[in-house]
């Protein structure tokens, strides 16, 4: 069975970016991400599985009570997909919102762009 971009994006959000078990997180990254993968986030470009793991570990350490959740189901077409998400502590799960845009090849994520929405003021 072919893995779809929708499945990969949701698994990445929930099983990588919410995963405090470093060894398990690295296993999931190896399963979902291509060897020569790239994660592009507002703070920088992270190349390879190790850099992605280090970035996620840092995020988890910085915001230990925060969790990602799917805001709207992922959509994909022709190997490119998007996933809207929310991120925050249990009492304010929508503190941060954003969207991931991913590209797959041969059933693995090759590139992921993370966009963070501008907070609503008012």
N, C-alpha and C positions, 0 to 999 in steps of 0.2 A: 504494500500500500504506500502510495506516495504521500509524503508529508507536505501539507499545504502551508503557504505563507501565513494564513490566518492562525493555524495551530502553532507554528513556530513563534509568532509574535506573542501570543497569549502565554505560551509556556515560558518564553524568555522573561516576560514581565513577572509572572507569578513564581516560577521555579528558580530563576536566577536572581532577579532584583529583590526578591523577598527572602532569600535563602541565607540564613545566618550560619549554616553548617558549611564551613569553607571547603572541606573535602567533597561533600556532595555537590556544592555549587560548581566546583571545577569539573566534576563528572558531567553535570548537565550542560555546562558551557561546551565541553568537548562533544557532546551529543548534538547540540543545536547549531553551533557555530563552525564555519569553515576554518581551515588552518590559517589562511591569510586574511582573516576578518578585520573589519574596521568599525569602530563605534564612534560616531561623531556627536558630541554633546556641546552645550554652550561653553563649558569650561575648557574644552580641548578635543583633540583627536586621539583615540586610543587604538593602537594597532596590535592585533594578535590576542589570543585567548588569555594570556597571562595579564596583559594590561587591562583587559576587560574585567577579569576577576579582581585585580587590585582596585580598580575604580569602584566596582560594586561593594567590595569590602569596606572601602573608605566611606562610601555613602551610608552603608548600614551602621558603621561606627559613629558617624556624625549625627544620624537621626535614628537612634535605636528603637523608638516606639512607633515610627512611621511605617506604613504598609502601602504598597501599590495595590490598586484594584482596577479591573477593567471598567471603563465608563460606558463604552459602546462596543458591541462586537467588532472584531477585526474584519476588514474588507481587503480583498486582494484581487489582482488580475495580472496575468502574464508575468508572474514572479516578483511582483512588487505589491506591497501591502501597507496598510496603516492601521493603527490601534490607538484609540483615545483612552487615556487613563487618568486616574485620580491618585493623590498621594498625600498622606497626612497621618496624624495620630488618631486613635479610635474616636476621640471626642470631636474631631474636626477632619474627617477623611477627605474632604475636598480642599484642603489648605493649598495644595498645588495641583494644577491640572496641566495636561500636555498631550502630545501625540508622538508616537513612534512611527517612522516610515522605514520599512525594511525591504531589502532585496535578497532573494535567494537564488542559489544555483546548486543543482544536484542535491536538492533536499536540505541544504544548510544555509543559515544566514551568512551572507557575505558582508553586508553593510547595513548599519542601523543608524538612522538620524533621529535624535531625540530633540523635540521641540517643546519648550516650556511656555505655557500661555502667560501673557501679561496679567498680573492680578487685577481684579476689578476693584476699583476704589469707589467708595460711596456707600 
